[in-house]
Amino acid sequence: MFWADKLLESVKGPQVINDAWTPSGIVHMGGLKGPVIHDTLFKILKGKGHEVKFTFGFDDMDAIDGLPQELTKTHGKYLGIPICNAPAPHGQGSFREYYSSTMRDLFKDLDIKADIYLASEYYRKGIYNKAIQFVLDNADGVRKVYADMYKKEISKDWYPLQVVCPNCGKVGTTEVNDWDGKEVTYICRKDKVEWAQGCGGSGKISPFDGNATMPFKVEWAAKWWTFGVTIEGAGKDHASSGGTYDVARKLVKDVFGVEPPLAIPYEFFLYDGHKMSSSKGLGLTGEKLLEVLSAQIARFLMIKTPPNQAVEFNPHQTLIIPKLYDDYQKAAAEKEGDFARALELSQIGEVEKIPSVRFSVLAQWVQMPNTEEEIKKAGAQKWAKYAKVWVEKYAPEEEKFEVQKKLPSQVDSLSSDQKKYLAALAEKLDVKNAEDFQTEIYELSKQLGIPSKDAFASIYICLLGKDHGPKAAWLILSLDKEFVKKRFEEASK
């Protein structure tokens, strides 16, 4: 049984699926795995007739706690400020709007059917007021969970809340050390964190209506309690033993008194065995991924492997992308099984018509002139677009070729037998069927007593300047007959 169907096998009653992301940087392809997994679960439950809701939060009340090198000069002063309140890196709007617009576009491209909400709006509209009141009133319970999980004593004057400093606007530098039932007492510390400096201000303020935010672990549990979330997964960085996910699950059970959501920990995408990282230049952004994969195949990639298995995905100078297209075609040929189910759940709108031609062959065709008709006949116009990107940006050098405008210097290495072969082949170009011509090319080598490997190498050397290439018949027939005839004759001298 497919992993997602098995996971939901015993789920009963109305369901609320939730996921979230902090809009403070580029959308890495790994950042799409969670949304696609949750959307797949939503699709399955909806298909079974369940009453189900899928929400996705932009955690824009989080403090900016780091910046890419190019923004340190212009935006360094905004470290510690809530993402929703800092200006966009370029142009108008906020930091949140600048980065979240990309995620919104990717959701549309991938047909992710989540209702998006902003944490800042929920705080400002008072939706989290009840949860804030609850955690402040039950701060001892929160402290106990922290103490149990982290094996250390938590101070009695620590409260699970950070206010937005009325003086400097920072949230990452504040601490709350008292609560009287209406207002909290806070201080904005200059030395609380290394990445931002507080103003030193202090005072009392109402914690409600957007004046404060709960720490991430507490807020996660508060969301589950507030909205009745029944399903929410987490990536390995949060879901490792004793990590954020475990703390939030213990908080919601021990402090809020409700059962935590169905647990779905999921592994990273790896790049040469390492976690993908935008700061280290490892892996692709979501936008670049969808330049080389169709939205359906991107979804297929995210769900074809059980979430608890890491997936290696280095597209540079490898055949991992052609193999993924091959897997997709195999899945389409299967009537049942996990691959077939993954393909079914990856579809967007009407089930797409999948070309029969392999992606690796298509990658050869797009490098040949005059193959548009062949591509059209195979119904592969859409995939041809992705094949071109793969060839240009990711393919190993041995997969690339270009018909040389002039006779390549490599023809000097041709043997006399190879030259005789080319001279004979130059007289046999009056064919139109590629399959028949491929056989004829091979038969000619047998007639002349030249190894087929040497025969085909001679064709590639004089046309491409290298001893290998695509199927020779298709290559030759994609070119002008007179051009090929002249080239073979030149090379045979």
C-alpha distance (Angstrom), angle and dihedral (degrees) to the residues before:
residue distance angle dihedral
M1 . . .
F2 3.80 . .
W3 3.82 111.1 .
A4 3.83 95.3 -117.4
D5 3.82 93.7 49.5
K6 3.80 90.3 48.5
L7 3.81 91.6 48.6
L8 3.81 91.4 54.0
E9 3.81 95.9 38.7
S10 3.80 95.5 108.1
V11 3.82 98.7 31.7
K12 3.79 111.9 125.3
G13 3.79 136.5 179.2
P14 3.83 130.1 12.2
Q15 3.80 115.0 -18.7
V16 3.80 134.8 -155.3
I17 3.81 114.9 -161.3
N18 3.79 117.3 -165.9
D19 3.78 137.1 -178.4
A20 3.80 133.8 164.9
W21 3.79 143.9 -166.1
T22 3.82 135.8 -168.6
P23 3.83 109.6 -122.3
S24 3.79 97.6 -144.7
G25 3.79 103.8 113.5
I26 3.78 147.4 4.3
V27 3.80 119.7 -38.8
H28 3.78 106.6 -109.9
M29 3.81 117.0 -155.5
G30 3.82 87.0 -114.8
G31 3.80 87.5 59.3
L32 3.81 88.6 65.1
K33 3.79 95.2 57.1
G34 3.81 94.6 79.3
P35 3.83 95.2 47.6
V36 3.83 91.8 47.6
I37 3.82 92.9 47.1
H38 3.82 92.0 49.5
D39 3.81 91.7 44.7
T40 3.81 89.8 51.4
L41 3.81 90.5 53.8
F42 3.80 88.8 47.9
K43 3.81 90.2 51.3
I44 3.82 92.6 50.4
L45 3.81 94.5 48.4
K46 3.78 92.5 45.4
G47 3.80 89.5 49.6
K48 3.80 89.3 54.2
G49 3.79 91.0 53.5
H50 3.80 96.8 -107.2
E51 3.78 121.0 154.0
V52 3.80 97.3 -115.4
K53 3.80 138.7 163.4
F54 3.81 127.4 -165.9
T55 3.81 118.4 -158.7
F56 3.79 129.0 179.2
G57 3.79 122.8 -165.0
F58 3.77 130.4 -152.2
D59 3.81 103.0 -147.8
D60 3.79 94.3 -146.8
M61 3.81 96.8 152.2
D62 3.81 89.0 72.5
A63 3.79 115.5 109.5
I64 3.79 119.9 -107.8
D65 3.80 99.5 -109.3
G66 3.79 101.6 169.9
L67 3.78 141.0 16.3
P68 3.81 137.0 -157.8
Q69 3.79 113.4 -105.4
E70 3.81 94.0 -103.3
L71 3.83 91.9 58.9
T72 3.80 100.7 44.6
K73 3.79 93.0 90.9
T74 3.81 97.9 46.5
H75 3.81 99.8 32.6
G76 3.80 105.1 27.5
K77 3.81 89.3 103.4
Y78 3.83 89.5 61.2
L79 3.80 95.5 60.6
G80 3.80 106.7 124.5
I81 3.83 93.0 24.9
P82 3.84 117.5 118.0
I83 3.81 111.2 -97.1
C84 3.80 90.7 -121.7
N85 3.82 92.1 57.7
A86 3.82 101.1 46.1
P87 3.82 118.9 90.7
A88 3.79 120.9 -108.7
P89 3.82 117.1 -91.6
H90 3.79 90.6 -118.6
G91 3.78 129.7 14.6
Q92 3.78 127.3 -8.0
G93 3.78 132.2 -28.4
S94 3.79 132.6 42.9
F95 3.77 134.7 -49.9
R96 3.80 87.2 -106.5
E97 3.80 94.3 52.0
Y98 3.78 92.1 48.5
Y99 3.80 94.4 56.0
S100 3.81 101.3 28.6
S101 3.81 93.2 57.1
T102 3.81 88.5 69.6
M103 3.81 92.1 51.8
R104 3.80 90.9 48.2
D105 3.82 90.0 52.6
L106 3.80 91.4 48.5
F107 3.81 90.4 50.5
K108 3.82 88.6 55.6
D109 3.81 92.5 47.1
L110 3.82 92.0 49.1
D111 3.82 93.6 40.6
I112 3.81 92.7 -123.8
K113 3.79 104.9 173.2
A114 3.80 100.5 -154.0
D115 3.79 126.3 140.1
I116 3.81 101.5 -126.5
Y117 3.80 119.2 -144.5
L118 3.79 133.3 179.9
A119 3.79 119.9 -128.2
S120 3.81 90.0 -146.9
E121 3.81 91.7 57.3
Y122 3.79 92.1 47.7
Y123 3.80 90.2 51.7
R124 3.82 94.1 45.3
K125 3.81 93.6 46.3
G126 3.81 90.7 52.6
I127 3.81 94.8 -114.9
Y128 3.81 89.8 132.3
N129 3.82 95.0 41.5
K130 3.78 93.3 99.1
A131 3.81 91.4 50.5
I132 3.82 91.9 47.1
Q133 3.82 90.7 51.2
F134 3.80 89.7 47.5
V135 3.82 97.3 51.0
L136 3.80 92.4 45.0
D137 3.80 91.0 49.7
N138 3.80 89.8 46.7
A139 3.81 97.9 38.9
D140 3.81 90.3 130.9
G141 3.80 89.7 61.7
V142 3.79 91.7 49.8
R143 3.81 90.7 48.7
K144 3.82 90.2 51.1
V145 3.81 92.3 52.8
Y146 3.80 90.4 49.4
A147 3.80 90.9 47.3
D148 3.82 92.1 49.0
M149 3.81 94.1 46.3
Y150 3.79 97.9 42.5
K151 3.81 97.3 33.5
K152 3.78 94.1 -129.5
E153 3.79 137.6 103.1
I154 3.81 117.2 -97.2
S155 3.80 117.5 -146.0
K156 3.81 117.4 -109.7
D157 3.78 90.6 -129.7
W158 3.82 93.6 57.8
Y159 3.80 114.2 102.9
P160 3.83 126.9 -170.4
L161 3.79 95.5 -114.9
Q162 3.80 141.5 83.5
V163 3.78 120.8 -158.8
V164 3.78 125.8 -146.7
C165 3.79 100.0 -112.2
P166 3.84 108.0 -115.5
N167 3.80 88.9 -149.2
C168 3.85 105.5 48.0
G169 3.81 101.9 10.6
K170 3.79 94.6 -124.6
V171 3.78 123.9 138.0
G172 3.79 100.5 176.7
T173 3.81 93.3 66.9
T174 3.81 101.4 47.8
E175 3.79 131.4 99.8
V176 3.79 129.2 -167.6
N177 3.81 114.2 -145.2
D178 3.80 104.3 169.3
W179 3.82 142.6 27.5
D180 3.80 126.4 -166.0
G181 3.79 98.0 -176.6
K182 3.80 94.0 -93.9
E183 3.79 107.6 39.5
V184 3.77 137.7 23.5
T185 3.78 126.5 -136.7
Y186 3.80 112.1 -131.5
I187 3.77 143.0 176.1
C188 3.82 127.7 -157.5
R189 3.80 101.7 -141.1
K190 3.77 121.8 -149.2
D191 3.79 92.6 -152.4
K192 3.81 104.4 33.4
V193 3.81 94.8 111.1
E194 3.79 134.3 16.1
W195 3.80 95.7 -131.2
A196 3.83 98.8 56.0
Q197 3.82 138.2 27.8
G198 3.78 121.7 -137.0
C199 3.80 123.1 -142.3
G200 3.83 96.3 -121.7
G201 3.81 92.5 -118.7
S202 3.79 122.0 145.1
G203 3.79 139.9 178.5
K204 3.79 144.7 110.8
I205 3.80 126.8 -62.3
S206 3.79 140.9 164.5
P207 3.82 108.6 -98.5
F208 3.79 93.4 -147.8
D209 3.83 138.5 93.5
G210 3.79 97.6 29.3
N211 3.82 99.6 -42.2
A212 3.81 91.6 114.1
T213 3.79 144.5 15.9
M214 3.78 132.3 -145.3
P215 3.82 119.7 -119.5
F216 3.79 112.0 -92.8
K217 3.82 97.3 -103.4
V218 3.80 92.5 47.0
E219 3.79 92.7 43.6
W220 3.82 90.1 52.1
A221 3.79 91.5 55.2
A222 3.81 90.4 42.4
K223 3.81 90.4 55.0
W224 3.79 91.9 52.6
W225 3.81 90.4 49.7
T226 3.81 95.7 43.2
F227 3.80 96.9 47.8
G228 3.79 101.2 28.0
V229 3.79 93.1 -118.4
T230 3.80 111.4 -167.1
I231 3.82 101.4 175.9
E232 3.81 128.5 37.2
G233 3.77 129.3 143.8
A234 3.79 130.6 -163.1
G235 3.78 137.3 -153.0
K236 3.78 121.5 -109.3
D237 3.83 92.5 -98.9
H238 3.82 88.3 65.8
A239 3.81 100.4 25.8
S240 3.80 100.7 56.1
S241 3.80 114.4 118.7
G242 3.81 110.5 -70.9
G243 3.80 91.5 6.8
T244 3.80 132.3 129.6
Y245 3.82 93.6 -72.8
D246 3.81 92.8 53.8
V247 3.81 91.9 47.5
A248 3.82 92.2 49.6
R249 3.81 91.2 48.1
K250 3.81 91.6 51.1
L251 3.82 91.1 46.4
V252 3.78 94.0 52.6
K253 3.80 91.2 49.1
D254 3.81 101.7 39.1
V255 3.82 100.7 33.7
F256 3.82 106.3 24.6
G257 3.79 93.0 34.3
V258 3.81 99.4 -133.7
E259 3.80 133.1 111.5
P260 3.81 116.1 -96.2
P261 3.81 119.8 -115.2
L262 3.79 123.8 -90.0
A263 3.80 104.4 -71.8
I264 3.82 119.7 -121.7
P265 3.79 112.2 170.7
Y266 3.79 111.7 -175.6
E267 3.79 132.8 -164.3
F268 3.79 130.0 -125.6
F269 3.75 131.6 -100.3
L270 3.80 106.1 -111.1
Y271 3.78 130.2 -145.4
D272 3.81 110.4 -155.1
G273 3.79 88.5 -24.9
H274 3.79 95.6 -48.6
K275 3.79 129.5 104.6
M276 3.78 110.7 -96.7
S277 3.79 111.5 -103.7
S278 3.78 129.8 -176.6
S279 3.81 91.6 -159.7
K280 3.82 90.4 55.4
G281 3.79 94.0 41.6
L282 3.80 93.5 -116.3
G283 3.78 117.1 145.4
L284 3.79 134.4 -7.4
T285 3.77 135.6 -62.8
G286 3.79 117.1 -118.4
E287 3.80 89.9 -107.4
K288 3.81 93.5 53.5
L289 3.80 90.6 46.6
L290 3.81 90.4 57.8
E291 3.80 90.5 50.5
V292 3.80 89.9 66.2
L293 3.83 101.9 27.1
S294 3.76 129.2 51.5
A295 3.81 113.4 -120.6
Q296 3.81 89.6 -108.2
I297 3.80 93.3 52.9
A298 3.81 90.9 45.6
R299 3.82 88.8 55.0
F300 3.82 89.5 45.5
L301 3.81 89.7 53.5
M302 3.81 91.3 52.1
I303 3.82 96.5 51.3
K304 3.83 109.4 25.0
T305 3.81 90.3 87.2
P306 3.84 121.2 56.0
P307 3.83 109.1 -99.1
N308 3.80 93.8 -117.0
Q309 3.82 91.5 63.5
A310 3.80 120.4 84.1
V311 3.81 115.2 -128.1
E312 3.80 123.0 -143.8
F313 3.80 110.7 -141.1
N314 3.78 117.7 168.5
P315 3.82 105.5 149.2
H316 3.80 96.1 179.1
Q317 3.81 114.8 106.0
T318 3.82 91.3 -16.0
L319 3.82 136.9 102.7
I320 3.80 93.6 -125.8
I321 3.81 93.4 114.2
P322 3.84 96.2 50.0
K323 3.82 87.5 47.1
L324 3.81 90.2 52.7
Y325 3.82 89.9 53.3
D326 3.83 88.4 48.4
D327 3.82 90.2 52.1
Y328 3.79 89.6 50.3
Q329 3.81 90.9 52.6
K330 3.82 90.8 47.8
A331 3.80 89.0 51.3
A332 3.80 89.8 52.4
A333 3.82 89.9 52.9
E334 3.81 92.8 52.2
K335 3.78 118.4 87.3
E336 3.80 94.4 -159.6
G337 3.78 141.2 2.3
D338 3.79 135.5 80.5
F339 3.80 96.2 -61.4
A340 3.80 91.7 51.1
R341 3.81 91.3 48.7
A342 3.82 91.7 48.1
L343 3.80 89.6 52.5
E344 3.81 91.6 48.2
L345 3.80 91.6 52.5
S346 3.81 91.4 46.3
Q347 3.78 95.2 61.5
I348 3.79 122.2 112.7
G349 3.77 116.2 -152.4
E350 3.80 110.5 -39.5
V351 3.80 116.6 17.3
E352 3.78 105.8 -93.9
K353 3.79 121.1 -120.0
I354 3.79 105.2 -115.5
P355 3.82 117.9 -145.1
S356 3.80 117.4 -120.4
V357 3.81 93.4 -143.3
R358 3.79 113.9 94.0
F359 3.79 118.1 -112.2
S360 3.82 91.1 -122.4
V361 3.82 90.3 56.9
L362 3.79 90.5 45.6
A363 3.81 88.6 52.2
Q364 3.80 87.0 57.8
W365 3.78 93.9 46.9
V366 3.80 93.4 53.3
Q367 3.79 88.5 57.0
M368 3.80 92.2 54.4
P369 3.80 125.1 78.3
N370 3.81 120.6 -118.8
T371 3.81 97.4 20.6
E372 3.81 96.7 119.1
E373 3.81 91.8 103.6
E374 3.81 92.0 49.6
I375 3.83 90.5 50.0
K376 3.80 91.1 47.8
K377 3.81 91.9 48.5
A378 3.81 88.9 54.1
G379 3.82 91.2 49.6
A380 3.79 88.9 -123.1
Q381 3.82 103.0 126.5
K382 3.81 91.9 116.1
W383 3.79 94.3 47.8
A384 3.81 90.9 45.2
K385 3.79 88.3 67.6
Y386 3.81 90.6 57.1
A387 3.80 92.0 43.0
K388 3.81 90.1 57.2
V389 3.81 90.9 52.6
W390 3.80 91.0 48.1
V391 3.80 92.3 51.5
E392 3.81 93.2 46.3
K393 3.81 98.7 43.9
Y394 3.80 112.3 19.1
A395 3.80 115.9 15.5
P396 3.81 120.6 112.9
E397 3.81 112.7 -107.7
E398 3.82 92.0 -109.5
E399 3.83 88.8 62.1
K400 3.80 92.7 56.1
F401 3.77 127.0 80.9
E402 3.77 140.9 162.2
V403 3.78 129.7 -162.0
Q404 3.79 105.8 -115.1
K405 3.79 116.6 -124.6
K406 3.79 91.8 -149.1
L407 3.78 131.7 38.4
P408 3.84 104.2 -80.3
S409 3.79 118.0 -120.3
Q410 3.82 88.2 -127.6
V411 3.84 89.5 78.6
D412 3.80 86.4 79.9
S413 3.80 86.7 75.8
L414 3.83 93.6 58.4
S415 3.80 116.3 116.2
S416 3.80 121.8 -128.9
D417 3.83 88.9 -105.8
Q418 3.80 91.0 54.3
K419 3.81 90.7 49.4
K420 3.82 90.5 50.9
Y421 3.78 88.8 49.9
L422 3.83 92.7 52.9
A423 3.82 91.6 47.4
A424 3.81 90.0 53.4
L425 3.79 93.0 44.6
A426 3.81 90.7 52.1
E427 3.82 87.4 67.7
K428 3.82 94.4 52.3
L429 3.81 102.3 59.9
D430 3.82 97.5 108.4
V431 3.82 94.3 102.3
K432 3.78 133.1 106.5
N433 3.79 105.6 -175.0
A434 3.82 109.9 85.7
E435 3.81 96.0 -158.8
D436 3.82 92.4 52.7
F437 3.79 91.5 43.9
Q438 3.82 92.1 51.5
T439 3.81 88.5 55.7
E440 3.81 91.3 47.1
I441 3.83 91.5 51.1
Y442 3.79 89.3 53.2
E443 3.83 94.0 44.5
L444 3.80 91.2 51.4
S445 3.82 90.4 58.3
K446 3.82 89.3 53.9
Q447 3.79 91.9 48.8
L448 3.81 91.6 52.4
G449 3.79 93.5 42.7
I450 3.80 95.1 -120.9
P451 3.82 121.0 136.3
S452 3.80 109.8 -102.8
K453 3.79 90.0 -128.0
D454 3.82 90.4 59.5
A455 3.79 91.9 43.5
F456 3.80 94.1 54.1
A457 3.81 91.5 42.3
S458 3.80 89.9 56.9
I459 3.82 90.2 55.0
Y460 3.77 93.1 50.5
I461 3.81 94.6 44.0
C462 3.77 94.9 54.8
L463 3.82 94.9 42.5
L464 3.82 103.0 33.2
G465 3.80 106.2 17.3
K466 3.84 91.3 -121.4
D467 3.80 133.1 86.0
H468 3.80 97.1 -118.9
G469 3.77 138.4 45.6
P470 3.81 145.3 130.7
K471 3.80 124.5 -38.7
A472 3.79 103.3 -49.4
A473 3.81 97.5 -136.1
W474 3.79 93.5 53.3
L475 3.79 91.2 46.5
I476 3.81 93.9 50.0
L477 3.80 94.0 45.3
S478 3.81 91.5 50.2
L479 3.80 88.5 62.4
D480 3.77 132.8 71.2
K481 3.81 108.0 -84.8
E482 3.80 94.6 -135.7
F483 3.81 90.9 49.6
V484 3.82 91.3 53.0
K485 3.80 93.4 44.5
K486 3.82 91.6 51.2
R487 3.82 92.0 45.9
F488 3.82 93.6 50.5
E489 3.80 90.8 47.4
E490 3.82 91.4 49.1
A491 3.81 91.8 49.2
S492 3.81 93.1 48.2
K493 3.81 95.0 59.1
